[in-house]
Amino acid sequence: MTRLFGTNGIREVVGETMTPAFVTRVTSAIATVAPSDRPVVVGWDGRTTSVPFARLVGATLAVLGHRVLEVGLLPTPAIQYNVPRLGAGFAVIVTASHNPPEFNGLKCIADDGLEASRATEERIEAAFDAAQAPSVPFDRVGEVDHDALGAERYLRGILERVDRPRIVQRHLHVVLDCGNGASVVTSPRLLQRLGCRTVTLNGHVDGTFPGRRSEPTEAAVADLRRLVPSVGAELGVAHDGDADRAVFVTADGAYVPGETMLALLARDAVERAGGGTVVVPVSTSLAVEEAIRPLGGKVLYTRVGSPSVTRAMREVGAVLGGEDNGGLVFPAFQLARDGAMCLAATLDLLVRRGQPLAELARGVPHLHLLKETVACPVEWRSAVLAHVAEALAKGGGKVETLDGVKLRRDDGWLLLRPSGTEPIFRVSAEARDAASARHLADLGLRTVREALAALGSAA
């Protein structure tokens, strides 16, 4: 069966796989699984092809008998928040999240606002392979309606989850880097309502991402890092293309690693709850465990990807979850990675603690985490994975295969796993000192490259 969905939806290059014919065929398959008695929400991000693809999705669903409710250009978490509140039975978001501008994609959302389960994705993939579509007579065609209140509904929900009067009183000075993405329509308004003095960077929607790369890595937010201290701001924040992530910069322009923010907010959530479980993927720094264990917290590890994290959070009643790329999940608000909620929660934390972000960040455990990538053809993923699993098992240490291959040793850990969205193998390594982390990362890179070389010779 064709594998359409990666770890977080379908993402393909426009004009290659991502074509009108492909989108129509996928949407026809979606129409076979979406409930017909409730509307299907359709929303999109700011990419150059998102509006035409979204209109194609909506028209296809309507012709196949579904009532469509367009919510327009919104962050992915804003669309997820609106799905249950609009009484929808399903949603399709046209987005490629943080991928480069030549990509676009489709993300499927269930009626509770969570990403569609893998079982639902497999039903869509089976219908896609069989070229199935509902048979609908001319007098049963659906309609396309519009809802313009999605952003306001979402922002009101966030503001109810933080101490708004206290934050407003503080008049925090913030630099916001929207990255020319979907956060343009929500995060500036959020900061305004929280009484912040805001300088906005890359504050217009442009699907070519002219200001910086869509993924807010440390290198990509160099302008933000320079601007924050130059204007005397207290912190900076940057979103990715669909605003389900937020990364932060301190008053002196230092980039706060995602694992540090995850550990910081996890510790706060566990402390406020008097204990509890934090759910994170296997690629997460041990800093989270070390930050929450003294407070009675525990960590549950899952496969990489927000669908795995959010569903596990619901099962165990977690107090927080997320990934160390800035995609945090606040279950009291919704079970979705949420950049704007992360921004509001961080401001709330700063005001409650009465400390600057740099000082709070210094209070969480610090380990050395390295992340590398190796190009790997998609069709070779399984073979490379089998090769590296066998190779690492011979070298000593504990090998785990929850997602990819993870080697745990006394001096740290190493994770090798294929990306679900790009033709690469991800290599992550962590240790207490930089030299040990580098040694583990080099071991991982060497092991993957040896596997690729062996497969290339065999071919």
TIRO-375918 format. One record per residue (C-alpha): residue in three letters; residue number from 0; chain; z, y, x. Coordinates in steps of 0.5 Angstrom, whole numbers, plus 2048, in hexadecimal, padded with zeros to 3 digits. Layout:
BEGIN
R vexvex fike finu   w   v   u
R    ala  NUM    A   Z   Y   X
...
This chain:
BEGIN
R vexvex fike finu   w   v   u
R    met    0    A 800 800 800
R    thr    1    A 7FE 807 802
R    arg    2    A 804 80B 805
R    leu    3    A 804 812 802
R    phe    4    A 80B 814 803
R    gly    5    A 80F 816 80A
R    thr    6    A 816 817 80A
R    asn    7    A 815 81D 806
R    gly    8    A 80F 81D 802
R    ile    9    A 808 81D 803
R    arg   10    A 805 822 809
R    glu   11    A 7FE 822 80B
R    val   12    A 7F9 826 80E
R    val   13    A 7F5 82B 80A
R    gly   14    A 7ED 829 80A
R    glu   15    A 7EF 822 80D
R    thr   16    A 7F3 81E 808
R    met   17    A 7F6 823 804
R    thr   18    A 7F0 825 800
R    pro   19    A 7EF 826 7F9
R    ala   20    A 7ED 81F 7F7
R    phe   21    A 7F3 81C 7FB
R    val   22    A 7F7 821 7F7
R    thr   23    A 7F4 81F 7F0
R    arg   24    A 7F5 818 7F2
R    val   25    A 7FC 818 7F4
R    thr   26    A 7FE 81D 7EE
R    ser   27    A 7FA 818 7E9
R    ala   28    A 7FF 812 7EC
R    ile   29    A 805 817 7EB
R    ala   30    A 803 818 7E4
R    thr   31    A 804 810 7E3
R    val   32    A 80B 811 7E5
R    ala   33    A 80D 818 7E2
R    pro   34    A 811 817 7DC
R    ser   35    A 80C 81A 7D6
R    asp   36    A 812 81C 7D1
R    arg   37    A 814 822 7D6
R    pro   38    A 810 827 7DA
R    val   39    A 80E 826 7E1
R    val   40    A 810 82C 7E5
R    val   41    A 80B 82F 7EA
R    gly   42    A 80D 834 7F0
R    trp   43    A 80A 835 7F7
R    asp   44    A 80B 839 7FE
R    gly   45    A 808 83E 801
R    arg   46    A 802 83A 805
R    thr   47    A 7FB 83D 804
R    thr   48    A 7F9 837 800
R    ser   49    A 7FF 836 7FC
R    val   50    A 7FD 83A 7F6
R    pro   51    A 7F7 836 7F5
R    phe   52    A 7FA 82F 7F6
R    ala   53    A 7FF 831 7F1
R    arg   54    A 7FA 833 7EC
R    leu   55    A 7F7 82D 7ED
R    val   56    A 7FD 829 7EC
R    gly   57    A 7FF 82C 7E6
R    ala   58    A 7F8 82C 7E3
R    thr   59    A 7F7 824 7E4
R    leu   60    A 7FE 823 7E1
R    ala   61    A 7FC 827 7DB
R    val   62    A 7F6 823 7DA
R    leu   63    A 7FA 81C 7DB
R    gly   64    A 7FE 81E 7D5
R    his   65    A 804 822 7D9
R    arg   66    A 807 828 7D7
R    val   67    A 808 82C 7DD
R    leu   68    A 80D 832 7DF
R    glu   69    A 80A 836 7E5
R    val   70    A 810 83A 7E8
R    gly   71    A 80C 83D 7EE
R    leu   72    A 80D 83F 7F5
R    leu   73    A 814 83D 7F6
R    pro   74    A 818 839 7FC
R    thr   75    A 819 832 7FB
R    pro   76    A 820 832 7FA
R    ala   77    A 81F 837 7F4
R    ile   78    A 81A 833 7F1
R    gln   79    A 81F 82D 7F1
R    tyr   80    A 824 831 7EE
R    asn   81    A 820 833 7E8
R    val   82    A 81E 82C 7E7
R    pro   83    A 824 829 7E3
R    arg   84    A 825 830 7E0
R    leu   85    A 81E 830 7DD
R    gly   86    A 81F 829 7DA
R    ala   87    A 819 827 7DE
R    gly   88    A 818 81F 7DF
R    phe   89    A 814 820 7E6
R    ala   90    A 812 825 7EB
R    val   91    A 80C 826 7F0
R    ile   92    A 80D 82B 7F5
R    val   93    A 807 82D 7F9
R    thr   94    A 80A 82E 800
R    ala   95    A 80A 82C 808
R    ser   96    A 811 82F 809
R    his   97    A 811 831 811
R    asn   98    A 80A 82D 813
R    pro   99    A 805 832 816
R    pro  100    A 801 836 812
R    glu  101    A 7FB 831 811
R    phe  102    A 7FF 82C 80E
R    asn  103    A 801 82C 806
R    gly  104    A 804 826 802
R    leu  105    A 807 824 7FC
R    lys  106    A 80F 823 7FA
R    cys  107    A 811 81F 7F4
R    ile  108    A 818 821 7F1
R    ala  109    A 81B 81C 7EC
R    asp  110    A 81E 81F 7E5
R    asp  111    A 825 820 7E9
R    gly  112    A 822 825 7EE
R    leu  113    A 823 820 7F4
R    glu  114    A 81D 81D 7F7
R    ala  115    A 819 817 7F4
R    ser  116    A 81C 811 7F6
R    arg  117    A 818 80C 7FB
R    ala  118    A 817 807 7F5
R    thr  119    A 813 80D 7F1
R    glu  120    A 80F 80F 7F7
R    glu  121    A 80D 808 7F8
R    arg  122    A 80B 808 7F0
R    ile  123    A 807 80E 7F2
R    glu  124    A 804 80B 7F8
R    ala  125    A 802 804 7F4
R    ala  126    A 7FE 809 7EE
R    phe  127    A 7FB 80D 7F4
R    asp  128    A 7F8 806 7F7
R    ala  129    A 7F6 804 7F0
R    ala  130    A 7F3 80B 7EE
R    gln  131    A 7F7 80A 7E8
R    ala  132    A 7F8 810 7E3
R    pro  133    A 7FA 811 7DC
R    ser  134    A 7F5 810 7D6
R    val  135    A 7F6 816 7D2
R    pro  136    A 7F1 818 7CC
R    phe  137    A 7EF 81F 7CB
R    asp  138    A 7F4 821 7C6
R    arg  139    A 7FA 81F 7CA
R    val  140    A 7F9 823 7D0
R    gly  141    A 7FF 827 7D3
R    glu  142    A 800 82E 7D4
R    val  143    A 802 833 7DA
R    asp  144    A 807 838 7D9
R    his  145    A 80B 83C 7DE
R    asp  146    A 812 83E 7DF
R    ala  147    A 814 844 7E3
R    leu  148    A 81B 844 7E3
R    gly  149    A 81C 83E 7E9
R    ala  150    A 81E 843 7EE
R    glu  151    A 823 847 7EA
R    arg  152    A 826 840 7E7
R    tyr  153    A 827 83E 7EF
R    leu  154    A 82A 844 7F2
R    arg  155    A 82F 844 7EC
R    gly  156    A 831 83D 7ED
R    ile  157    A 832 83F 7F5
R    leu  158    A 836 845 7F4
R    glu  159    A 83B 841 7EF
R    arg  160    A 83C 83C 7F5
R    val  161    A 83F 841 7FA
R    asp  162    A 844 847 7FA
R    arg  163    A 83F 84C 7F8
R    pro  164    A 844 852 7F7
R    arg  165    A 847 851 7FE
R    ile  166    A 840 850 802
R    val  167    A 83E 857 7FE
R    gln  168    A 844 85A 801
R    arg  169    A 843 858 808
R    his  170    A 83C 85B 808
R    leu  171    A 839 857 80D
R    his  172    A 833 859 812
R    val  173    A 82E 853 812
R    val  174    A 827 852 814
R    leu  175    A 823 84E 810
R    asp  176    A 81D 84A 813
R    cys  177    A 819 848 80D
R    gly  178    A 813 845 811
R    asn  179    A 80E 847 80C
R    gly  180    A 810 841 808
R    ala  181    A 813 840 801
R    ser  182    A 81A 843 802
R    val  183    A 817 84A 802
R    val  184    A 818 849 7FA
R    thr  185    A 81F 847 7FA
R    ser  186    A 823 849 801
R    pro  187    A 822 850 801
R    arg  188    A 824 851 7FA
R    leu  189    A 82A 84C 7FC
R    leu  190    A 82D 850 801
R    gln  191    A 82C 857 7FD
R    arg  192    A 830 854 7F8
R    leu  193    A 835 852 7FD
R    gly  194    A 836 859 7FF
R    cys  195    A 833 858 806
R    arg  196    A 82F 85D 80A
R    thr  197    A 829 859 80C
R    val  198    A 823 85A 811
R    thr  199    A 81D 855 80F
R    leu  200    A 819 852 814
R    asn  201    A 812 84F 812
R    gly  202    A 814 851 80A
R    his  203    A 80D 850 807
R    val  204    A 80A 849 805
R    asp  205    A 804 847 809
R    gly  206    A 802 840 80A
R    thr  207    A 7FF 841 811
R    phe  208    A 806 842 813
R    pro  209    A 804 848 818
R    gly  210    A 80B 84A 81A
R    arg  211    A 80D 843 81D
R    arg  212    A 80D 83C 81C
R    ser  213    A 80F 839 815
R    glu  214    A 815 835 818
R    pro  215    A 81A 839 81A
R    thr  216    A 81C 836 821
R    glu  217    A 820 83A 827
R    ala  218    A 819 83C 82A
R    ala  219    A 816 83E 823
R    val  220    A 81B 843 821
R    ala  221    A 81B 847 828
R    asp  222    A 819 84E 824
R    leu  223    A 81F 84D 820
R    arg  224    A 824 84B 826
R    arg  225    A 822 852 829
R    leu  226    A 822 856 822
R    val  227    A 829 854 820
R    pro  228    A 82D 857 826
R    ser  229    A 828 85D 827
R    val  230    A 82A 85F 820
R    gly  231    A 831 85E 820
R    ala  232    A 831 858 81B
R    glu  233    A 837 853 81A
R    leu  234    A 832 84D 81A
R    gly  235    A 82B 84B 818
R    val  236    A 828 846 814
R    ala  237    A 821 842 814
R    his  238    A 81E 83E 80F
R    asp  239    A 818 839 80F
R    gly  240    A 812 839 80B
R    asp  241    A 815 836 804
R    ala  242    A 81C 839 806
R    asp  243    A 820 832 805
R    arg  244    A 822 834 80C
R    ala  245    A 826 83A 80F
R    val  246    A 828 83B 817
R    phe  247    A 82C 840 81A
R    val  248    A 82D 845 81F
R    thr  249    A 833 848 822
R    ala  250    A 835 850 823
R    asp  251    A 833 84F 82A
R    gly  252    A 82C 84C 828
R    ala  253    A 82E 845 82A
R    tyr  254    A 82B 83F 826
R    val  255    A 830 83B 823
R    pro  256    A 82E 833 823
R    gly  257    A 82D 830 81C
R    glu  258    A 832 82A 81E
R    thr  259    A 837 830 820
R    met  260    A 836 833 819
R    leu  261    A 836 82C 815
R    ala  262    A 83D 82B 819
R    leu  263    A 840 832 817
R    leu  264    A 83E 831 810
R    ala  265    A 840 82A 80F
R    arg  266    A 847 82B 812
R    asp  267    A 848 831 80D
R    ala  268    A 846 82D 807
R    val  269    A 84A 827 80A
R    glu  270    A 850 82C 80B
R    arg  271    A 84F 82F 804
R    ala  272    A 84F 828 800
R    gly  273    A 855 825 804
R    gly  274    A 850 820 807
R    gly  275    A 84A 81D 805
R    thr  276    A 843 81A 807
R    val  277    A 83E 81D 80B
R    val  278    A 837 81A 80A
R    val  279    A 832 81B 810
R    pro  280    A 82C 817 813
R    val  281    A 82C 813 819
R    ser  282    A 829 818 81D
R    thr  283    A 830 81D 81C
R    ser  284    A 834 81F 822
R    leu  285    A 83B 81C 823
R    ala  286    A 83E 823 822
R    val  287    A 83E 822 81B
R    glu  288    A 842 81C 81B
R    glu  289    A 847 81F 820
R    ala  290    A 847 826 81C
R    ile  291    A 84A 822 816
R    arg  292    A 84E 81C 818
R    pro  293    A 854 820 81A
R    leu  294    A 854 823 813
R    gly  295    A 853 81C 80F
R    gly  296    A 84C 81C 80F
R    lys  297    A 847 817 810
R    val  298    A 83F 816 811
R    leu  299    A 83A 812 80E
R    tyr  300    A 834 811 811
R    thr  301    A 82D 810 80E
R    arg  302    A 826 80F 80F
R    val  303    A 822 816 811
R    gly  304    A 820 81A 80C
R    ser  305    A 823 81E 806
R    pro  306    A 822 819 801
R    ser  307    A 826 814 804
R    val  308    A 82B 819 806
R    thr  309    A 82C 81C 7FF
R    arg  310    A 82C 815 7FB
R    ala  311    A 831 813 800
R    met  312    A 835 819 7FE
R    arg  313    A 835 818 7F7
R    glu  314    A 837 811 7F8
R    val  315    A 83D 812 7FC
R    gly  316    A 83F 819 7F9
R    ala  317    A 83E 81D 7FF
R    val  318    A 841 824 801
R    leu  319    A 83B 826 805
R    gly  320    A 835 823 808
R    gly  321    A 82F 824 80C
R    glu  322    A 82B 824 812
R    asp  323    A 82B 828 819
R    asn  324    A 825 82C 818
R    gly  325    A 828 831 813
R    gly  326    A 827 82D 80D
R    leu  327    A 82E 82C 80A
R    val  328    A 830 82A 803
R    phe  329    A 836 82D 7FF
R    pro  330    A 837 828 7F9
R    ala  331    A 83B 82C 7F5
R    phe  332    A 835 830 7F4
R    gln  333    A 82F 82B 7F4
R    leu  334    A 82D 825 7F8
R    ala  335    A 828 828 7FC
R    arg  336    A 827 82B 803
R    asp  337    A 828 833 802
R    gly  338    A 826 838 806
R    ala  339    A 829 83E 802
R    met  340    A 82F 83A 800
R    cys  341    A 830 839 807
R    leu  342    A 830 840 808
R    ala  343    A 835 842 803
R    ala  344    A 83A 83D 805
R    thr  345    A 839 83F 80C
R    leu  346    A 83B 847 80A
R    asp  347    A 840 844 806
R    leu  348    A 843 840 80C
R    leu  349    A 843 846 810
R    val  350    A 846 84B 80B
R    arg  351    A 84C 846 80A
R    arg  352    A 84D 844 811
R    gly  353    A 84D 84B 813
R    gln  354    A 849 849 81A
R    pro  355    A 842 84A 81C
R    leu  356    A 83D 845 81C
R    ala  357    A 83D 844 824
R    glu  358    A 845 843 824
R    leu  359    A 845 83E 81E
R    ala  360    A 83F 83A 822
R    arg  361    A 843 839 828
R    gly  362    A 849 836 824
R    val  363    A 845 830 823
R    pro  364    A 844 82A 828
R    his  365    A 83E 82B 82C
R    leu  366    A 839 825 82F
R    his  367    A 833 825 832
R    leu  368    A 82D 823 82D
R    leu  369    A 826 823 830
R    lys  370    A 820 822 82B
R    glu  371    A 819 820 82E
R    thr  372    A 813 81D 82B
R    val  373    A 80D 819 82D
R    ala  374    A 806 818 82A
R    cys  375    A 805 812 826
R    pro  376    A 7FF 810 822
R    val  377    A 802 80E 81B
R    glu  378    A 7FF 807 81B
R    trp  379    A 803 805 821
R    arg  380    A 80A 807 81E
R    ser  381    A 80C 801 81C
R    ala  382    A 80A 7FD 823
R    val  383    A 80D 803 827
R    leu  384    A 814 802 823
R    ala  385    A 814 7FA 824
R    his  386    A 812 7FB 82C
R    val  387    A 818 801 82D
R    ala  388    A 81D 7FC 829
R    glu  389    A 81C 7F7 82D
R    ala  390    A 81C 7FB 833
R    leu  391    A 822 7FE 832
R    ala  392    A 826 7F8 830
R    lys  393    A 825 7F5 837
R    gly  394    A 828 7FB 83A
R    gly  395    A 830 7FB 838
R    gly  396    A 833 7FF 832
R    lys  397    A 833 7FE 82B
R    val  398    A 82C 7FE 827
R    glu  399    A 82C 801 820
R    thr  400    A 826 801 81B
R    leu  401    A 828 804 815
R    asp  402    A 822 809 817
R    gly  403    A 81E 808 81D
R    val  404    A 822 806 823
R    lys  405    A 828 809 825
R    leu  406    A 82C 807 82B
R    arg  407    A 833 808 82C
R    arg  408    A 837 808 833
R    asp  409    A 83D 80A 835
R    asp  410    A 83A 811 838
R    gly  411    A 836 813 832
R    trp  412    A 830 810 82D
R    leu  413    A 829 810 82D
R    leu  414    A 825 810 827
R    leu  415    A 81D 80E 827
R    arg  416    A 81A 80F 820
R    pro  417    A 813 810 81D
R    ser  418    A 812 817 81A
R    gly  419    A 810 816 812
R    thr  420    A 80C 81C 812
R    glu  421    A 809 81D 819
R    pro  422    A 805 818 81D
R    ile  423    A 80B 818 822
R    phe  424    A 811 814 825
R    arg  425    A 817 818 825
R    val  426    A 81C 817 82B
R    ser  427    A 823 819 82A
R    ala  428    A 829 819 82F
R    glu  429    A 830 81B 82F
R    ala  430    A 836 81B 834
R    arg  431    A 83C 81F 836
R    asp  432    A 838 822 83C
R    ala  433    A 831 824 83E
R    ala  434    A 82F 81F 843
R    ser  435    A 831 819 83F
R    ala  436    A 82D 81C 839
R    arg  437    A 827 81D 83D
R    his  438    A 828 816 840
R    leu  439    A 828 813 839
R    ala  440    A 822 817 837
R    asp  441    A 81E 815 83D
R    leu  442    A 81F 80E 83B
R    gly  443    A 81D 80F 834
R    leu  444    A 817 813 836
R    arg  445    A 815 80D 83B
R    thr  446    A 816 808 836
R    val  447    A 812 80B 831
R    arg  448    A 80C 80C 836
R    glu  449    A 80D 805 839
R    ala  450    A 80C 803 832
R    leu  451    A 806 807 831
R    ala  452    A 803 805 837
R    ala  453    A 803 7FE 836
R    leu  454    A 800 7FE 82F
R    gly  455    A 7FA 802 832
R    ser  456    A 7F9 7FD 837
R    ala  457    A 7F9 7F8 832
R    ala  458    A 7F4 7FC 82E
